Amino acid sequence: MQTLQECNESKPVPSAHVVQGFYANYGKRALDIFAAAAGLLILAPVFAIVAVSIKLSSPGPVLFRQTRIGRHGRPFNIWKFRSMLKQSLRNDSAITVAGDRRITAIGGLLRRFKLDELPQLWNVFCGDMSLVGPRPEVPIYVAQYTQEQRTVLSVRPGITDPSSLTYRNEEDLLATHGDPENLYRTQILPDKLARSRNYLQNITLYSDLRIILETLSLSFFTKK
């Protein structure tokens, strides 16, 4: 019986209809390396404060890692600041709803301002991810992608993208539904993938900078 990893790697990744150009082919990666390195350096004090806060608030590791599927269907470990109770990590559900009892007090604050995502700058620096690109999913969801949806695997996944902006309050939306897992699989995820595929049609420096700035604005200056 094939494992999920073998299943994903056995399926070809269709080439996305990405607009070819200097930025898409070279400039994007250069921006990722420069911005990630600068971010890791400048935000080092923030990383330290968050790490101490997590250790003081609940027992367990500071960082949480989870297997996601990246470019060309290859799995990688995505890094986040731990926002849940230690005992919840082993059986962590693929989705989280607002008010989830597994979330710690400091974890709720980190998730509110997307600070739990900051360690992904290391993923970007190492080449597993990009600043902007389709959000990486867990293997169990990727295994169910249609051939068309698998085009999102032709590029590096990102920390943010148009679907992240549209579904910035995803946890609240899931909490209102009787079956959040079904809602995510049948409605939210397909729409996310459609938006991500649209992004692939026109990757430009302008579009990436706009998405990054809008993400920062919504994370820190917009009330829920």
Secondary structure, 3 states (H helix, E strand, C coil): CCCHHHHHHHCCCCCCCCCCCHHHHHHHHHHHHHHHHHHHHHCHHHHHHHHHHHHHHCCCCCEEEEEEECHHHCEEEEEEECCECHHHCCCCCCCCCCCCCCECHHHHHHHHCCHHHCCHHHHHHHCCCEEECCCCCCHHHHCCCCCCHHHHHHCCCEEECHHHHHCCCHHHHHHCCCCHHHHHHHHHHHHHHHHHHHHHCCCCHHHHHHHHHHHHHHHHCCCC
